[in-house]
């Protein structure tokens, strides 16, 4: 009796697991199979976050965190900002900051 109950429970779990693993969406673009935990709202927000670029002021803040004391100039390039200035010892410093992620691409000391 126990074996039959355990077998029935195991069969029910195996049958229910694939059904909860993915979602099928019918929309104007056709049929899509979505991964577990997918939400259209979060997907749109993530796409918006990836597109938004940082400002030159944020690039200056990032360069200060990398060791720049005084900022002389900020040059906007296609995919990055180049922040030019001096460090705390008075040496020339150039920091390239990615325009989309805010990641420091290169630090050059002169």
Backbone as JSON, one array per atom type, in Angstrom:
{
  "sequence": "XXXXXXXXXXXXXXXXXXXXXXXXXXXXXXXXXXXXXXXXXXXXXXXXXXXXXXXXXXXXXXXXXXXXXXXXXXXXXXXXXXXXXXXXXXXXXXXXXXXXXXXXXXXXXX",
  "N": [[0.83, -1.19, 0.0], [1.91, 1.22, 0.86], [3.92, 1.49, -1.03], [2.51, 1.83, -3.4], [1.26, 4.27, -2.93], [3.49, 5.95, -2.65], [4.56, 5.63, -5.23], [2.52, 6.74, -6.76], [2.59, 9.37, -5.82], [5.18, 10.13, -6.6], [4.92, 9.94, -9.38], [2.99, 11.91, -9.8], [4.44, 14.19, -9.04], [6.48, 14.18, -10.95], [5.0, 14.58, -13.27], [3.92, 17.11, -12.81], [6.1, 18.82, -12.59], [7.39, 19.58, -15.17], [5.33, 21.16, -16.2], [5.23, 23.42, -14.58], [7.64, 24.55, -15.1], [7.99, 26.21, -17.3], [6.49, 28.86, -19.23], [3.94, 29.42, -21.58], [3.24, 31.82, -23.96], [0.71, 33.46, -25.71], [0.47, 35.82, -28.13], [0.35, 38.95, -30.01], [2.64, 38.73, -31.47], [2.91, 36.07, -31.94], [3.52, 32.74, -30.75], [5.26, 32.24, -27.76], [7.73, 30.64, -25.79], [8.43, 30.98, -22.49], [11.05, 31.45, -20.08], [11.36, 30.09, -16.68], [10.01, 32.14, -14.1], [9.93, 34.46, -15.58], [9.06, 37.79, -16.4], [7.27, 40.14, -18.19], [7.24, 42.81, -17.5], [9.57, 43.2, -15.96], [11.45, 42.57, -17.89], [11.17, 44.66, -19.77], [11.99, 46.79, -18.15], [14.66, 46.11, -17.65], [15.71, 46.28, -20.25], [15.43, 49.04, -20.63], [17.12, 50.03, -18.64], [19.59, 49.17, -19.6], [19.89, 50.74, -21.86], [20.1, 53.38, -21.03], [22.34, 55.99, -20.63], [25.2, 57.07, -18.66], [25.74, 60.23, -17.03], [27.94, 63.07, -17.63], [28.64, 64.13, -15.22], [28.32, 61.95, -13.48], [30.35, 60.37, -14.54], [32.56, 61.9, -13.78], [32.42, 61.6, -11.0], [32.92, 58.87, -10.77], [35.54, 58.83, -11.73], [36.8, 60.28, -9.72], [36.55, 58.47, -7.65], [38.37, 56.66, -8.54], [40.76, 57.79, -7.94], [41.3, 60.39, -8.76], [42.0, 63.75, -8.06], [41.66, 66.52, -8.81], [39.66, 67.74, -11.45], [40.23, 68.51, -14.78], [39.16, 68.43, -17.37], [36.41, 67.03, -19.21], [35.82, 64.81, -21.67], [33.51, 63.84, -24.02], [33.05, 60.84, -25.71], [32.25, 58.46, -28.32], [31.48, 55.96, -27.1], [32.35, 56.28, -24.52], [33.52, 58.24, -21.71], [36.18, 60.49, -21.33], [37.98, 61.44, -18.68], [39.98, 63.96, -17.59], [42.62, 64.96, -15.51], [44.3, 65.58, -12.38], [46.04, 63.55, -9.94], [46.24, 62.92, -6.36], [48.93, 63.35, -5.83], [49.7, 65.18, -7.66], [50.26, 64.33, -10.21], [49.58, 63.86, -13.72], [46.49, 62.49, -14.85], [44.38, 60.3, -16.58], [41.22, 59.03, -17.06], [39.23, 56.62, -18.49], [35.84, 56.1, -18.88], [33.18, 53.88, -19.25], [30.39, 54.69, -21.19], [27.86, 53.6, -20.94], [27.74, 51.59, -18.94], [29.23, 52.59, -16.82], [31.59, 51.54, -16.05], [35.08, 51.45, -15.35], [37.3, 51.8, -17.9], [39.96, 52.3, -18.59], [42.9, 53.47, -16.99], [45.21, 55.99, -17.04], [48.28, 57.14, -16.08], [50.33, 60.01, -15.94]],
  "CA": [[0.0, 0.0, 0.0], [2.8, 2.39, 0.9], [4.62, 1.59, -2.3], [1.6, 2.37, -4.42], [1.07, 5.69, -2.62], [4.73, 6.62, -3.02], [4.67, 5.62, -6.68], [1.55, 7.7, -7.27], [3.08, 10.7, -5.48], [6.34, 10.39, -7.46], [4.39, 10.16, -10.73], [2.34, 13.23, -9.81], [5.49, 15.21, -9.01], [7.16, 14.2, -12.25], [4.08, 15.13, -14.27], [3.67, 18.53, -12.52], [7.33, 19.61, -12.67], [7.59, 20.27, -16.45], [4.28, 22.14, -16.43], [5.56, 24.64, -13.87], [8.99, 24.99, -15.43], [8.0, 27.24, -18.33], [5.22, 29.48, -19.53], [3.7, 29.64, -23.0], [2.51, 33.07, -24.12], [0.11, 33.69, -27.02], [0.32, 37.26, -28.29], [0.29, 39.43, -31.39], [3.87, 38.31, -32.14], [2.9, 34.63, -32.09], [3.62, 31.93, -29.55], [6.6, 32.26, -27.16], [7.94, 29.84, -24.58], [9.18, 31.85, -21.59], [11.75, 30.74, -19.01], [10.72, 30.21, -15.37], [10.19, 33.4, -13.4], [9.99, 35.58, -16.53], [7.99, 38.77, -16.32], [7.43, 41.15, -19.25], [7.51, 44.1, -16.88], [10.98, 43.25, -15.61], [12.22, 42.54, -19.13], [11.17, 46.02, -20.31], [12.8, 47.63, -17.27], [16.06, 45.78, -17.89], [16.11, 46.86, -21.53], [15.55, 50.48, -20.44], [18.32, 50.29, -17.84], [20.77, 48.96, -20.43], [20.0, 51.79, -22.86], [20.32, 54.69, -20.43], [23.76, 56.26, -20.42], [25.52, 57.87, -17.49], [26.02, 61.63, -17.35], [29.34, 63.46, -17.44], [28.81, 64.32, -13.78], [28.54, 60.63, -12.9], [31.69, 59.95, -14.97], [33.51, 62.62, -12.93], [32.37, 60.96, -9.68], [33.61, 57.58, -10.91], [36.98, 59.13, -11.85], [37.27, 60.65, -8.37], [36.68, 57.23, -6.88], [39.56, 55.96, -9.05], [41.96, 58.45, -7.45], [41.5, 61.72, -9.32], [41.75, 64.79, -7.07], [41.1, 67.67, -9.51], [39.27, 67.44, -12.83], [40.47, 69.61, -15.7], [38.34, 68.37, -18.56], [35.67, 65.8, -19.48], [35.56, 64.71, -23.1], [32.56, 62.79, -24.39], [33.35, 60.09, -26.93], [31.1, 57.68, -28.77], [31.07, 54.95, -26.12], [32.99, 56.49, -23.23], [33.94, 59.59, -21.31], [37.57, 60.58, -20.89], [38.09, 62.45, -17.63], [41.39, 64.34, -17.5], [42.89, 65.76, -14.33], [45.5, 65.22, -11.63], [45.79, 62.78, -8.74], [46.59, 63.63, -5.13], [50.34, 63.69, -5.85], [49.93, 66.2, -8.67], [50.56, 63.72, -11.51], [48.48, 63.84, -14.68], [45.72, 61.27, -14.8], [43.27, 60.21, -17.52], [40.37, 57.88, -16.75], [38.18, 56.36, -19.48], [34.68, 55.51, -18.23], [32.19, 53.42, -20.21], [29.25, 55.6, -21.2], [26.61, 52.89, -20.67], [27.75, 50.82, -17.69], [29.95, 53.29, -15.76], [32.78, 50.76, -15.73], [36.36, 52.09, -15.69], [37.92, 51.04, -18.98], [41.41, 52.48, -18.6], [43.47, 54.54, -16.17], [46.57, 56.31, -17.49], [48.99, 58.12, -15.25], [51.37, 60.64, -16.75]],
  "C": [[0.88, 1.25, 0.0], [3.51, 2.59, -0.43], [3.73, 2.2, -3.38], [1.34, 3.86, -4.18], [2.32, 6.48, -2.99], [4.91, 6.68, -4.53], [3.71, 6.64, -7.29], [2.02, 9.14, -7.0], [4.27, 11.08, -6.37], [5.89, 10.67, -8.89], [3.74, 11.53, -10.82], [3.37, 14.35, -9.81], [6.2, 15.32, -10.35], [6.27, 14.8, -13.33], [3.88, 16.64, -14.06], [4.91, 19.38, -12.72], [7.52, 20.28, -14.02], [6.54, 21.34, -16.7], [4.6, 23.46, -15.73], [6.88, 25.24, -14.27], [9.0, 26.11, -16.47], [6.58, 27.73, -18.58], [5.11, 29.65, -21.04], [2.83, 30.88, -23.11], [2.0, 33.18, -25.55], [-0.14, 35.18, -27.14], [0.3, 37.65, -29.75], [1.54, 39.04, -32.18], [3.93, 36.8, -32.34], [2.99, 33.94, -30.75], [5.07, 31.97, -29.06], [6.61, 31.35, -25.95], [8.88, 30.65, -23.7], [9.86, 31.04, -20.5], [11.04, 30.93, -17.67], [11.01, 31.56, -14.73], [10.24, 34.61, -14.3], [8.8, 36.5, -16.32], [8.26, 39.85, -17.37], [7.78, 42.52, -18.66], [8.99, 44.24, -16.53], [11.86, 43.26, -16.85], [12.28, 43.94, -19.74], [12.04, 46.94, -19.46], [14.29, 47.38, -17.5], [16.55, 46.35, -19.21], [16.29, 48.37, -21.4], [16.82, 50.82, -19.67], [19.58, 50.14, -18.68], [20.96, 50.11, -21.42], [20.41, 53.14, -22.27], [21.81, 54.89, -20.16], [23.98, 57.11, -19.18], [25.83, 59.3, -17.93], [27.5, 61.91, -17.14], [29.64, 63.7, -15.96], [29.06, 62.99, -13.07], [29.92, 60.09, -13.29], [32.76, 60.63, -14.12], [33.56, 62.0, -11.53], [33.12, 59.63, -9.71], [35.11, 57.79, -11.0], [37.56, 59.54, -10.5], [37.45, 59.43, -7.5], [37.91, 56.43, -7.31], [40.85, 56.66, -8.65], [42.22, 59.83, -7.99], [41.12, 62.77, -8.28], [41.07, 65.99, -7.73], [40.81, 67.3, -10.95], [39.48, 68.68, -13.68], [39.48, 69.61, -16.86], [37.63, 67.02, -18.64], [35.33, 65.8, -20.96], [34.59, 63.55, -23.34], [32.98, 62.15, -25.69], [32.14, 59.25, -27.27], [30.61, 56.73, -27.68], [31.67, 55.17, -24.74], [33.16, 57.97, -22.95], [35.41, 59.49, -20.95], [37.64, 61.74, -19.92], [39.58, 62.7, -17.42], [41.58, 65.24, -16.29], [44.2, 65.33, -13.68], [45.11, 64.42, -10.39], [46.28, 63.55, -7.51], [48.06, 64.0, -5.05], [50.7, 64.72, -6.91], [50.29, 65.65, -10.04], [49.33, 63.76, -12.4], [47.8, 62.47, -14.66], [44.6, 61.36, -15.82], [42.51, 58.92, -17.24], [39.31, 57.78, -17.84], [37.07, 55.57, -18.8], [33.67, 55.12, -19.3], [30.92, 54.25, -20.08], [27.95, 54.9, -20.79], [26.61, 52.19, -19.32], [28.4, 51.57, -16.53], [31.21, 52.57, -15.34], [34.04, 51.53, -16.16], [37.06, 51.22, -16.73], [39.43, 51.11, -18.93], [41.79, 53.64, -17.69], [44.9, 54.76, -16.64], [47.13, 57.39, -16.61], [50.12, 58.69, -16.07], [52.45, 61.29, -15.97]]
}
